[in-house]
Amino acid sequence: MNKKNIETIAVLDFGSQYTQLIARRVRELNIYSKIFKNDIDLDELLEYNIKAIILSGGPSSVYEPTAPKLNIKILDLKIPILGVCYGLQILLNNTGGKISKGKVGEYGNSIIKHNQDNLLFKDIPKTVNVWMSHGDKVNELSKNWQSLAISDNNIIAAISHNEKPIYAVQFHPEVTHTEFGTNILSNFLFKICRLKKSWTADNFIKDAIEDIQNKVGKNQVICGLSGGVDSSVVATLLHKAIGNQSKAIFIDHGLLRKNEVDDVLINLQADLGININLLDQSNIFLDKLSKVTDPEKKRKIIGEQFIRSFESEINTYDNIKFLAQGTLYPDVIESGGSKKGPAVTIKSHHNVGGLPKDMKLKLIEPLRSLFKDEVREVGRKLGLSSLVVDRHPFPGPGLAVRIIGKITPKRIKILQEADYIFMNILRETNEYQNIWQAFCVLIPIKTVGVMGDSRTYDNLIALRAVTSSDGMTANWYEFKPEILKRCSNEIVNKVSGVNRVVYDITSKPPGTIEWE
């Protein structure tokens, strides 16, 4: 994607748990957004076609010595700026206003009233229920600012600059708990920034194909295909862009679901209309993982071995220079985002944090700027069937991150069988399509049970099912009791080595979707 061509909203990250959500909400309004570290160099920022800037919230107080700082040069760019929560406070702190610790913090739902006609609150009711999350407050506005809204605690909730197109709110318009939050963001993008909706699946496909053609030239590309929606969309984009110059390779690393190899080579190959070559590397992967229990080490070992396995195929073809993979924006964010700034590593995704530094192949990652729901929409536009587009996500490391602790052939077999039963029940009860992602986890403990009047001491299986739109946040799925009962009964009765089943009711955050 040519960063100079597409109109971009820069979201500067000050450490808020909602930063990714701001970027998502902007994209839902068909405007491209990208997250940058809060203190990004101005020249680096301006390499993009930046039309406006949003300053995220954050957990710090602006008066703390270690608090994230704002590059004040952005205030001279003559483009609209919207500060959110900490973003409001740091704007004021850099322009003569005063922020202090409030006697009363505002957390959760709060009522605000906007007190005059302005573009940010255009066509929005006078009184709005919003989501607050702050302990500091505006103590004093400088002469540069005016108040736009007050909370029911008599605390300033929104402000605007008197001379520049700079606005700020003390609440979070990006969360669903804020009434008319999308309308407020829409007003900023279209009434204040005067942008046109240009971020669409059709435009993305056109640009992606052009970028692939320009980058690849007459060289050939290995496309790493896993069978999931991400790599399937990448494979289809490559086929449309460069035809037979793309070679789709499916690696069996021994950590796939039951019947996965046949599903990919038969069903997916027919659906995509491209040839898929199988590379069985299961012995190599499992040997390297045999004594590893740490999840970060698992991911990095798998990430490196994937690259080495693809590199081993270079001599099979002529003029292979590139490796294409289905890296998504959340993969980049959760793997640490940038080297600097407040972003932390949640987990190193095998295709980001696990990549070796001495790779022989250059990477092509057409989906690196997309969230999962955007990938699904691109897939639909490319003509992929629901069999591919609506498939639940499956991690590149496969069952390695669903087997907690040691990985052995026996433990892989147990998890494969339990997961196969769980998936079949979800499809038979028409629950599969209601769920973002569902799977089983093998726990590294055994429990006492009674089967056939005999004592057992066998494995514990956890069921996980969540709803989400992009994988950045998720809620656990509320099954009918009879479905959970059926899952438990069939897994315990049919899977040798399992005598207990539990259901995970943790949302994201605080948990992640996968256990490792």
C-alpha positions as CSV (number, residue, x, y, z in Angstrom):
1,M,0.0,0.0,0.0
2,N,1.4,3.3,-1.1
3,K,1.5,5.4,2.1
4,K,1.7,8.6,0.1
5,N,-1.5,8.0,-1.8
6,I,-4.1,7.1,0.8
7,E,-5.5,9.8,3.1
8,T,-4.6,8.8,6.6
9,I,-5.7,9.6,10.2
10,A,-2.7,9.3,12.5
11,V,-3.6,7.9,15.9
12,L,-0.8,8.7,18.4
13,D,-0.7,6.1,21.1
14,F,-0.2,7.3,24.7
15,G,-0.8,3.9,26.2
16,S,-4.6,3.6,26.3
17,Q,-6.3,0.2,26.2
18,Y,-8.6,1.8,23.7
19,T,-6.1,3.0,21.2
20,Q,-6.7,0.2,18.7
21,L,-10.4,0.8,19.1
22,I,-10.0,4.4,18.0
23,A,-8.3,3.2,14.8
24,R,-11.0,0.6,14.3
25,R,-13.9,3.1,14.6
26,V,-12.2,5.5,12.1
27,R,-11.9,2.7,9.6
28,E,-15.5,1.7,10.1
29,L,-16.3,5.1,8.8
30,N,-14.3,4.3,5.6
31,I,-11.3,6.5,6.5
32,Y,-7.9,4.8,6.8
33,S,-6.2,5.1,10.2
34,K,-2.8,4.1,11.4
35,I,-1.3,3.9,15.0
36,F,2.0,5.6,15.6
37,K,4.1,6.0,18.8
38,N,3.3,9.2,20.7
39,D,6.6,10.9,20.2
40,I,7.1,10.0,16.5
41,D,9.5,12.2,14.5
42,L,7.6,14.7,12.5
43,D,9.5,13.9,9.2
44,E,8.6,10.2,9.7
45,L,5.0,11.0,10.3
46,L,4.8,13.2,7.2
47,E,6.0,10.4,5.0
48,Y,2.3,9.5,5.1
49,N,-0.6,11.5,3.6
50,I,-1.8,12.7,7.1
51,K,-5.1,14.6,7.0
52,A,-5.7,14.7,10.8
53,I,-4.4,13.5,14.1
54,I,-6.1,11.8,17.0
55,L,-4.3,11.7,20.4
56,S,-5.3,8.6,22.4
57,G,-6.0,8.3,26.0
58,G,-3.5,6.8,28.5
59,P,-2.9,5.8,32.1
60,S,-0.5,8.5,33.0
61,S,-0.9,12.0,34.5
62,V,0.6,14.8,32.4
63,Y,2.3,16.4,35.4
64,E,4.3,13.2,36.2
65,P,8.0,13.4,35.1
66,T,7.8,10.1,33.2
67,A,4.5,10.8,31.5
68,P,4.4,10.3,27.7
69,K,5.2,13.6,25.9
70,L,3.6,15.2,22.9
71,N,5.7,16.4,19.9
72,I,4.4,20.0,20.0
73,K,5.5,20.6,16.4
74,I,2.3,18.8,15.3
75,L,0.3,21.7,16.6
76,D,1.8,23.8,13.8
77,L,0.8,21.4,11.0
78,K,-2.4,23.2,10.3
79,I,-4.5,20.0,10.2
80,P,-7.3,19.0,12.5
81,I,-6.5,17.4,15.8
82,L,-8.7,15.5,18.2
83,G,-7.5,14.7,21.8
84,V,-9.2,11.9,23.7
85,C,-9.0,11.8,27.5
86,Y,-5.2,12.0,28.1
87,G,-5.0,13.6,24.7
88,L,-7.1,16.5,25.9
89,Q,-4.9,16.9,29.0
90,I,-1.6,16.9,27.1
91,L,-3.0,19.4,24.6
92,L,-3.8,21.8,27.4
93,N,-0.6,21.1,29.3
94,N,1.4,22.2,26.2
95,T,-0.7,25.4,25.5
96,G,-0.9,27.2,28.8
97,G,-3.8,25.3,30.5
98,K,-3.6,23.5,33.8
99,I,-4.4,20.0,34.7
100,S,-4.7,18.8,38.3
101,K,-5.7,15.7,40.2
102,G,-9.5,15.8,40.7
103,K,-11.2,15.4,44.1
104,V,-13.6,13.1,42.4
105,G,-12.5,10.7,39.6
106,E,-14.9,10.0,36.7
107,Y,-15.1,6.3,35.8
108,G,-17.8,4.6,33.8
109,N,-21.0,6.2,32.6
110,S,-21.4,9.9,33.1
111,I,-23.8,12.6,31.7
112,I,-22.4,15.5,29.8
113,K,-24.1,18.6,28.4
114,H,-22.6,20.5,25.5
115,N,-23.4,24.2,25.8
116,Q,-23.1,25.8,22.4
117,D,-23.5,25.1,18.7
118,N,-20.3,23.6,17.4
119,L,-19.2,21.1,14.6
120,L,-18.0,18.4,17.0
121,F,-21.5,18.0,18.6
122,K,-23.5,18.8,15.4
123,D,-26.9,17.1,15.4
124,I,-26.2,15.4,18.7
125,P,-28.7,15.7,21.6
126,K,-27.8,18.4,24.2
127,T,-27.4,15.8,27.0
128,V,-25.4,12.6,26.3
129,N,-24.4,9.6,28.3
130,V,-20.7,9.0,27.8
131,W,-17.9,6.7,29.1
132,M,-15.3,8.3,31.3
133,S,-12.0,6.9,32.6
134,H,-9.9,9.6,34.3
135,G,-8.8,10.8,37.7
136,D,-7.4,14.2,36.6
137,K,-9.3,17.2,35.4
138,V,-9.0,20.5,33.7
139,N,-8.2,23.0,36.4
140,E,-7.8,26.0,34.1
141,L,-8.3,26.8,30.5
142,S,-5.8,29.2,28.8
143,K,-7.1,32.0,26.6
144,N,-6.6,29.7,23.6
145,W,-9.4,27.4,24.5
146,Q,-13.2,27.4,25.2
147,S,-15.3,24.8,26.9
148,L,-17.8,22.9,24.8
149,A,-19.3,20.5,27.4
150,I,-19.5,20.0,31.1
151,S,-20.1,16.7,33.0
152,D,-22.7,16.3,35.7
153,N,-19.8,16.6,38.2
154,N,-19.2,20.1,36.8
155,I,-15.9,19.0,35.2
156,I,-15.0,20.2,31.7
157,A,-15.7,17.3,29.3
158,A,-14.9,18.9,25.9
159,I,-13.0,21.9,24.5
160,S,-12.0,23.5,21.3
161,H,-9.2,25.8,20.3
162,N,-10.2,29.4,19.5
163,E,-7.9,29.7,16.4
164,K,-7.0,26.2,15.2
165,P,-9.1,23.2,14.2
166,I,-8.2,21.4,17.4
167,Y,-10.8,19.7,19.6
168,A,-10.6,17.5,22.6
169,V,-12.9,15.4,24.8
170,Q,-12.4,14.0,28.3
171,F,-14.5,10.9,27.5
172,H,-14.1,8.0,25.1
173,P,-16.2,8.4,22.0
174,E,-14.7,5.2,20.5
175,V,-16.4,2.8,23.0
176,T,-19.9,1.5,22.6
177,H,-20.8,2.7,26.0
178,T,-20.7,6.3,24.8
179,E,-24.0,7.4,23.2
180,F,-23.5,9.0,19.8
181,G,-19.8,8.3,20.0
182,T,-19.7,7.3,16.3
183,N,-21.5,10.5,15.4
184,I,-18.9,12.5,17.3
185,L,-16.1,10.8,15.4
186,S,-18.0,11.2,12.2
187,N,-18.4,14.9,12.8
188,F,-14.7,15.2,13.3
189,L,-13.8,13.3,10.2
190,F,-16.4,14.8,7.8
191,K,-17.5,18.2,9.1
192,I,-14.2,19.3,10.6
193,C,-11.6,17.4,8.5
194,R,-13.9,17.4,5.4
195,L,-12.7,14.0,4.3
196,K,-14.3,11.7,1.7
197,K,-14.9,8.0,2.3
198,S,-12.0,6.3,0.5
199,W,-11.1,3.3,2.6
200,T,-13.1,0.5,1.0
201,A,-12.4,-3.1,0.2
202,D,-12.5,-2.4,-3.6
203,N,-9.9,0.4,-3.3
204,F,-7.7,-1.8,-1.1
205,I,-7.8,-4.7,-3.5
206,K,-6.9,-2.4,-6.4
207,D,-4.0,-0.8,-4.5
208,A,-2.7,-4.1,-3.1
209,I,-2.6,-5.8,-6.6
210,E,-0.7,-2.8,-8.0
211,D,1.8,-2.8,-5.0
212,I,2.4,-6.6,-5.4
213,Q,3.1,-6.2,-9.1
214,N,5.5,-3.3,-8.6
215,K,7.3,-5.1,-5.8
216,V,7.6,-8.5,-7.3
217,G,8.4,-7.6,-11.0
218,K,9.3,-10.8,-12.8
219,N,10.4,-12.7,-9.7
220,Q,8.5,-15.6,-8.1
221,V,6.9,-15.7,-4.7
222,I,6.3,-18.4,-2.2
223,C,2.9,-18.0,-0.5
224,G,2.6,-19.5,2.9
225,L,-0.9,-21.0,3.0
226,S,-2.3,-22.2,6.3
227,G,-6.0,-22.8,5.3
228,G,-7.3,-19.8,7.2
229,V,-9.0,-16.7,5.8
230,D,-5.8,-14.5,6.1
231,S,-3.5,-16.6,4.0
232,S,-6.3,-17.6,1.6
233,V,-7.0,-13.9,0.9
234,V,-3.2,-13.3,0.4
235,A,-3.0,-16.3,-2.0
236,T,-6.0,-15.0,-4.0
237,L,-4.5,-11.5,-4.2
238,L,-1.2,-12.8,-5.4
239,H,-2.9,-15.0,-8.0
240,K,-4.8,-12.0,-9.3
241,A,-1.7,-9.9,-9.3
242,I,1.0,-12.1,-10.7
243,G,-0.7,-15.4,-11.7
244,N,1.7,-18.4,-11.8
245,Q,4.6,-16.4,-10.4
246,S,3.0,-17.2,-7.0
247,K,3.6,-20.7,-5.5
248,A,1.3,-21.7,-2.7
249,I,2.9,-24.0,-0.1
250,F,1.1,-25.6,2.8
251,I,3.4,-26.7,5.6
252,D,2.2,-29.5,7.9
253,H,4.0,-28.8,11.1
254,G,2.3,-31.7,13.0
255,L,0.2,-29.3,15.0
256,L,-2.9,-29.0,12.8
257,R,-6.4,-30.0,13.6
258,K,-7.8,-33.4,12.8
259,N,-8.2,-33.9,9.0
260,E,-6.7,-30.4,8.4
261,V,-4.4,-31.5,5.6
262,D,-7.2,-33.1,3.6
263,D,-9.4,-30.1,4.2
264,V,-6.8,-27.7,2.8
265,L,-5.6,-29.8,-0.1
266,I,-9.0,-30.9,-1.3
267,N,-11.7,-28.4,-0.3
268,L,-9.6,-25.2,-0.1
269,Q,-7.6,-25.9,-3.2
270,A,-10.8,-26.4,-5.2
271,D,-12.4,-23.2,-3.7
272,L,-9.4,-21.0,-4.4
273,G,-8.8,-22.4,-7.8
274,I,-5.0,-22.5,-7.3
275,N,-2.5,-25.3,-6.9
276,I,-1.3,-26.0,-3.3
277,N,1.9,-27.9,-2.6
278,L,2.2,-29.8,0.6
279,L,5.4,-29.7,2.6
280,D,5.5,-32.2,5.5
281,Q,7.9,-30.8,8.1
282,S,6.1,-32.3,11.1
283,N,9.1,-34.3,12.4
284,I,11.4,-31.2,12.3
285,F,8.9,-29.0,14.1
286,L,8.0,-31.5,16.8
287,D,11.7,-32.4,17.4
288,K,12.5,-28.7,18.1
289,L,9.5,-28.3,20.4
290,S,9.9,-31.6,22.3
291,K,11.4,-30.0,25.4
292,V,9.9,-26.5,25.3
293,T,7.1,-25.4,27.6
294,D,7.4,-21.6,27.6
295,P,4.8,-20.1,25.2
296,E,7.1,-17.3,23.9
297,K,9.8,-19.8,23.0
298,K,7.2,-22.0,21.3
299,R,6.1,-19.1,19.1
300,K,9.6,-18.0,18.2
301,I,10.8,-21.6,17.4
302,I,7.8,-22.1,15.2
303,G,8.2,-18.7,13.5
304,E,11.9,-19.3,12.7
305,Q,11.3,-22.9,11.5
306,F,8.5,-21.8,9.2
307,I,11.0,-19.5,7.4
308,R,13.6,-22.2,7.3
309,S,11.1,-24.6,5.8
310,F,10.1,-22.2,3.1
311,E,13.7,-21.3,2.4
312,S,14.4,-25.0,1.9
313,E,12.1,-24.9,-1.1
314,I,13.9,-22.0,-2.9
315,N,15.9,-24.3,-5.2
316,T,12.7,-26.2,-6.2
317,Y,11.6,-23.2,-8.2
318,D,13.3,-20.6,-10.4
319,N,13.9,-17.1,-9.3
320,I,12.2,-17.2,-5.9
321,K,12.8,-13.9,-4.1
322,F,9.8,-13.3,-1.8
323,L,7.7,-15.0,0.9
324,A,4.1,-13.8,1.2
325,Q,2.2,-14.4,4.5
326,G,-1.0,-13.3,6.1
327,T,0.2,-10.9,8.8
328,L,-2.5,-8.7,10.1
329,Y,-2.5,-5.4,12.0
330,P,-3.4,-6.9,15.4
331,D,-0.4,-9.3,15.0
332,V,1.9,-6.3,14.7
333,I,0.3,-4.5,17.6
334,E,0.3,-7.4,20.0
335,S,3.9,-8.3,19.1
336,G,5.0,-4.9,20.4
337,G,4.0,-2.5,17.7
338,S,7.0,-0.3,17.4
339,K,10.4,-0.5,19.2
340,K,9.7,2.6,21.1
341,G,6.7,4.1,22.8
342,P,4.1,2.8,25.3
343,A,3.1,-0.3,23.3
344,V,4.1,-3.6,25.0
345,T,4.5,-7.1,23.8
346,I,1.4,-9.1,24.7
347,K,2.7,-12.2,22.8
348,S,5.1,-12.6,19.9
349,H,3.1,-13.7,16.9
350,H,5.1,-16.3,15.1
351,N,4.9,-14.3,11.8
352,V,6.2,-11.1,13.5
353,G,8.2,-11.6,16.7
354,G,9.4,-15.1,15.6
355,L,11.0,-14.1,12.3
356,P,14.8,-14.7,12.1
357,K,17.0,-11.8,11.2
358,D,19.0,-13.6,8.5
359,M,16.0,-14.4,6.2
360,K,17.0,-15.2,2.6
361,L,13.5,-14.2,1.3
362,K,12.0,-10.8,1.4
363,L,8.6,-10.5,2.9
364,I,5.3,-9.5,1.2
365,E,2.5,-8.9,3.7
366,P,-0.5,-7.3,1.8
367,L,-2.8,-7.5,4.8
368,R,-0.4,-6.0,7.4
369,S,-2.5,-2.9,7.7
370,L,-5.9,-4.7,8.1
371,F,-8.0,-5.9,11.0
372,K,-9.7,-9.3,10.7
373,D,-13.1,-8.1,9.8
374,E,-11.6,-6.0,7.0
375,V,-9.8,-9.1,5.7
376,R,-13.1,-11.0,5.6
377,E,-14.7,-8.1,3.6
378,V,-11.8,-8.2,1.1
379,G,-12.2,-11.9,0.8
380,R,-15.9,-11.5,0.0
381,K,-15.0,-8.9,-2.6
382,L,-12.5,-11.3,-4.1
383,G,-15.3,-13.9,-4.5
384,L,-14.1,-16.4,-1.8
385,S,-16.9,-18.6,-0.4
386,S,-18.2,-18.5,3.1
387,L,-16.3,-21.8,3.7
388,V,-13.2,-19.7,3.7
389,V,-14.3,-16.2,4.7
390,D,-16.3,-17.2,7.7
391,R,-13.9,-19.8,9.1
392,H,-12.8,-19.4,12.7
393,P,-9.3,-18.0,13.1
394,F,-6.6,-20.7,13.7
395,P,-3.2,-19.6,15.0
396,G,-0.1,-20.2,12.8
397,P,1.6,-22.1,15.7
398,G,-1.5,-24.4,15.7
399,L,-2.1,-26.6,18.6
400,A,1.3,-25.7,20.1
401,V,-0.3,-22.7,21.8
402,R,-3.4,-24.8,22.9
403,I,-1.3,-27.5,24.5
404,I,-0.2,-25.9,27.8
405,G,3.2,-27.2,28.7
406,K,5.0,-30.1,27.0
407,I,4.1,-31.0,23.5
408,T,4.1,-34.8,22.7
409,P,2.4,-36.9,20.0
410,K,0.0,-38.3,22.6
411,R,-1.0,-34.9,23.9
412,I,-1.5,-33.6,20.3
413,K,-3.8,-36.6,19.6
414,I,-5.9,-36.0,22.7
415,L,-6.4,-32.3,21.8
416,Q,-7.2,-33.1,18.1
417,E,-9.9,-35.5,19.1
418,A,-11.5,-33.2,21.7
419,D,-11.4,-30.2,19.3
420,Y,-12.9,-32.3,16.5
421,I,-15.9,-33.2,18.7
422,F,-16.3,-29.6,19.9
423,M,-16.3,-28.2,16.3
424,N,-18.8,-30.8,15.1
425,I,-21.2,-30.1,17.9
426,L,-21.0,-26.4,17.2
427,R,-21.9,-27.0,13.5
428,E,-24.6,-29.5,14.2
429,T,-26.3,-27.0,16.7
430,N,-25.9,-24.0,14.3
431,E,-23.7,-22.2,16.9
432,Y,-20.5,-22.1,14.8
433,Q,-21.5,-19.1,12.8
434,N,-22.5,-17.2,16.0
435,I,-19.0,-17.4,17.4
436,W,-15.8,-15.6,16.4
437,Q,-13.5,-18.3,17.5
438,A,-13.9,-21.6,19.4
439,F,-11.4,-24.3,20.4
440,C,-10.2,-26.7,23.1
441,V,-7.2,-26.3,25.3
442,L,-5.3,-29.2,26.9
443,I,-4.3,-28.2,30.5
444,P,-1.1,-29.6,32.0
445,I,-2.8,-31.1,35.1
446,K,-4.7,-34.3,35.8
447,T,-7.7,-34.8,37.9
448,V,-9.4,-37.7,39.7
449,G,-12.5,-39.2,38.1
450,V,-14.7,-42.2,38.2
451,M,-15.5,-44.1,35.0
452,G,-17.0,-47.6,35.0
453,D,-16.8,-47.8,38.8
454,S,-13.0,-47.4,38.5
455,R,-10.8,-44.5,39.6
456,T,-9.3,-42.5,36.8
457,Y,-6.5,-39.9,36.9
458,D,-6.7,-38.2,33.5
459,N,-6.4,-34.9,31.6
460,L,-8.4,-31.8,31.8
461,I,-9.8,-30.1,28.6
462,A,-10.9,-26.4,28.6
463,L,-13.4,-25.2,26.1
464,R,-13.1,-21.6,24.8
465,A,-15.6,-19.7,22.6
466,V,-15.7,-15.9,22.1
467,T,-17.5,-13.3,20.1
468,S,-15.6,-10.4,18.6
469,S,-15.4,-8.2,15.5
470,D,-11.6,-7.9,15.1
471,G,-9.9,-10.0,17.8
472,M,-8.6,-7.0,19.7
473,T,-11.4,-7.3,22.3
474,A,-13.7,-10.3,22.9
475,N,-16.5,-11.6,25.1
476,W,-17.0,-15.2,26.1
477,Y,-20.0,-16.8,24.4
478,E,-23.0,-17.8,26.5
479,F,-24.0,-21.4,25.4
480,K,-27.2,-23.0,26.3
481,P,-26.5,-25.5,29.2
482,E,-27.6,-28.5,27.1
483,I,-24.9,-27.7,24.5
484,L,-22.1,-27.5,27.1
485,K,-23.5,-30.7,28.7
486,R,-23.3,-32.5,25.3
487,C,-19.7,-31.2,24.7
488,S,-18.6,-32.5,28.1
489,N,-20.3,-35.9,27.8
490,E,-19.0,-36.6,24.3
491,I,-15.4,-35.5,24.9
492,V,-15.1,-37.5,28.2
493,N,-16.8,-40.6,26.7
494,K,-15.0,-40.6,23.3
495,V,-11.5,-39.2,24.0
496,S,-9.2,-41.6,25.7
497,G,-7.2,-39.8,28.4
498,V,-9.8,-37.1,29.3
499,N,-12.0,-37.2,32.4
500,R,-13.0,-33.6,33.0
501,V,-14.1,-30.6,30.9
502,V,-14.4,-27.0,32.0
503,Y,-15.6,-23.8,30.2
504,D,-13.5,-20.6,30.1
505,I,-15.6,-17.5,30.9
506,T,-12.8,-14.9,30.6
507,S,-13.2,-11.9,28.3
508,K,-10.4,-10.0,26.5
509,P,-9.2,-8.0,28.2
510,P,-8.1,-9.1,30.8
511,G,-7.4,-12.5,29.1
512,T,-6.3,-13.1,25.6
513,I,-8.4,-15.2,23.3
514,E,-5.7,-18.0,23.0
515,W,-4.4,-19.3,26.3
516,E,-0.7,-18.9,25.1
